[in-house]
Amino acid sequence: MGVGIAFLVTCYVAAPGAHFYSGDPVGQKHNLVTAACPWRYKIGTELFIESVGTVKCLDRGGLVDGNHIDIYMDTGNYFRDRQACIRWGKKLLAVSQN
């Protein structure tokens, strides 16, 4: 793991039936947390986020650029996940590439 860089880390949910930028359907279970990452990270890149753990870049976002990562919340309940993201808010956390 490299030295951590400060990133704005936010959280998002997606409606069932949607797809990530990678083409994987939302709701498909992955071994790692899915994240929308800036374009400088290739799809499939694994990053380590302080207090979160390892995430896999499988998505993009219109507002995700610079030092901003959006982690995907999916417990199987869209409304509960949405509330969890609201509680998460915005956090400044150290991020490093695995």
C-alpha positions as semicolon CSV with decimal commas, in nm:
position;residue;x (nm);y (nm);z (nm)
1;M;0,000;0,000;0,000
2;G;0,120;0,346;-0,085
3;V;0,104;0,659;0,126
4;G;-0,253;0,776;0,184
5;I;-0,380;1,091;0,013
6;A;-0,673;1,287;0,157
7;F;-0,992;1,225;-0,043
8;L;-1,348;1,341;0,000
9;V;-1,541;1,014;0,047
10;T;-1,916;1,016;-0,003
11;C;-2,176;0,741;-0,033
12;Y;-2,441;0,659;-0,293
13;V;-2,719;0,413;-0,369
14;A;-2,860;0,302;-0,703
15;A;-3,201;0,172;-0,798
16;P;-3,238;-0,201;-0,862
17;G;-3,194;-0,285;-1,230
18;A;-2,925;-0,022;-1,282
19;H;-2,571;-0,106;-1,396
20;F;-2,232;0,022;-1,288
21;Y;-2,006;0,185;-1,547
22;S;-1,817;-0,147;-1,563
23;G;-2,133;-0,312;-1,695
24;D;-2,191;-0,517;-1,381
25;P;-2,551;-0,504;-1,259
26;V;-2,620;-0,319;-0,937
27;G;-2,688;-0,570;-0,662
28;Q;-2,440;-0,824;-0,796
29;K;-2,235;-0,930;-0,498
30;H;-1,864;-0,854;-0,511
31;N;-1,591;-0,954;-0,271
32;L;-1,509;-0,588;-0,221
33;V;-1,703;-0,266;-0,170
34;T;-1,781;-0,099;-0,504
35;A;-1,683;0,263;-0,559
36;A;-1,723;0,535;-0,820
37;C;-1,370;0,662;-0,877
38;P;-1,208;0,945;-1,070
39;W;-1,110;0,867;-1,432
40;R;-0,740;0,841;-1,342
41;Y;-0,820;0,502;-1,185
42;K;-0,897;0,224;-1,432
43;I;-1,210;0,014;-1,383
44;G;-1,110;-0,274;-1,156
45;T;-0,849;-0,077;-0,961
46;E;-0,843;-0,158;-0,590
47;L;-0,797;0,124;-0,340
48;F;-0,767;0,118;0,037
49;I;-0,979;0,376;0,218
50;E;-0,916;0,456;0,584
51;S;-1,207;0,333;0,803
52;V;-1,368;0,154;0,505
53;G;-1,112;-0,098;0,381
54;T;-1,044;-0,209;0,026
55;V;-1,281;-0,093;-0,248
56;K;-1,294;-0,178;-0,616
57;C;-1,346;0,095;-0,876
58;L;-1,638;-0,031;-1,086
59;D;-1,829;0,291;-1,142
60;R;-1,792;0,653;-1,249
61;G;-1,986;0,958;-1,143
62;G;-2,050;1,296;-1,295
63;L;-1,940;1,470;-0,975
64;V;-1,656;1,229;-0,895
65;D;-1,330;1,394;-0,994
66;G;-1,008;1,512;-0,839
67;N;-0,973;1,360;-0,492
68;H;-1,332;1,240;-0,452
69;I;-1,455;0,881;-0,426
70;D;-1,817;0,773;-0,390
71;I;-1,867;0,435;-0,220
72;Y;-2,172;0,226;-0,309
73;M;-2,402;0,122;-0,024
74;D;-2,596;-0,201;-0,076
75;T;-2,751;-0,402;0,205
76;G;-3,044;-0,509;-0,011
77;N;-3,277;-0,240;0,118
78;Y;-3,269;0,076;-0,096
79;F;-3,442;0,300;0,159
80;R;-3,225;0,186;0,451
81;D;-2,914;0,233;0,234
82;R;-3,025;0,583;0,137
83;Q;-3,061;0,677;0,504
84;A;-2,719;0,526;0,581
85;C;-2,565;0,743;0,307
86;I;-2,730;1,053;0,448
87;R;-2,584;0,968;0,791
88;W;-2,241;0,901;0,628
89;G;-2,237;1,251;0,477
90;K;-1,896;1,368;0,357
91;K;-1,573;1,246;0,513
92;L;-1,213;1,338;0,447
93;L;-1,022;1,009;0,459
94;A;-0,681;0,878;0,354
95;V;-0,685;0,673;0,032
96;S;-0,401;0,466;-0,113
97;Q;-0,373;0,233;-0,411
98;N;-0,330;-0,138;-0,332
